[in-house]
Amino acid sequence: MFGMGRRKSQRQLARAELNQGISHLMQAATYAAKGAGATVGPRVQAARDHVGPTAARLRDPAATGWG
């Protein structure tokens, strides 16, 4: 009953393993990206808040000309 199914060729088995491995790598990359975003995001926002006023002071004269 259980052994009556069609056997897969070596090529089919290898392809299935490769697809499964790629799927795991993509899932790991997704987890890593979410973790990096959660870690780096607040630091980037803090840097923007810190640099923002200086950038605005420099942007206005640069837009109209330095001299």
C-alpha positions in Angstrom: 0.0 0.0 0.0 2.7 2.6 1.0 5.3 1.4 -1.5 3.2 1.5 -4.6 3.7 5.2 -5.4 5.9 6.4 -8.2 9.6 6.7 -7.3 11.3 10.0 -7.8 14.4 10.2 -9.9 17.7 11.4 -8.5 17.2 14.7 -10.4 13.7 15.2 -8.9 15.0 14.5 -5.4 17.9 16.9 -5.9 15.6 19.6 -7.2 13.3 19.2 -4.3 16.2 19.5 -1.8 17.5 22.5 -3.5 14.2 24.3 -3.5 13.8 23.5 0.2 17.2 24.8 0.9 16.6 28.0 -1.0 13.3 28.5 0.9 15.1 28.1 4.2 17.7 30.7 3.1 15.0 33.2 2.1 13.3 32.7 5.4 16.5 33.2 7.3 17.2 36.4 5.3 13.7 37.7 6.2 14.3 37.1 9.9 17.7 38.8 9.7 16.2 41.8 7.9 13.5 42.2 10.5 16.0 42.0 13.3 18.3 44.5 11.7 15.5 46.9 11.1 14.3 46.7 14.6 17.9 47.3 15.9 19.1 50.0 13.4 15.8 51.9 13.0 15.8 53.7 16.3 19.5 54.7 15.9 18.8 56.1 12.4 15.9 58.1 13.7 18.0 59.5 16.6 20.8 60.5 14.1 18.2 62.2 11.9 16.8 64.1 14.9 20.4 65.1 15.9 21.5 66.2 12.5 18.2 67.7 11.3 18.6 71.3 12.6 22.2 71.6 11.3 21.2 70.3 7.9 18.3 72.8 7.7 20.7 75.7 8.6 23.1 74.6 5.8 20.4 73.8 3.3 18.8 77.3 3.2 21.9 79.3 2.4 23.0 76.6 -0.1 19.7 76.9 -1.9 20.0 80.6 -2.4 23.8 80.8 -2.9 26.8 80.9 -0.6 27.9 84.4 -1.2 
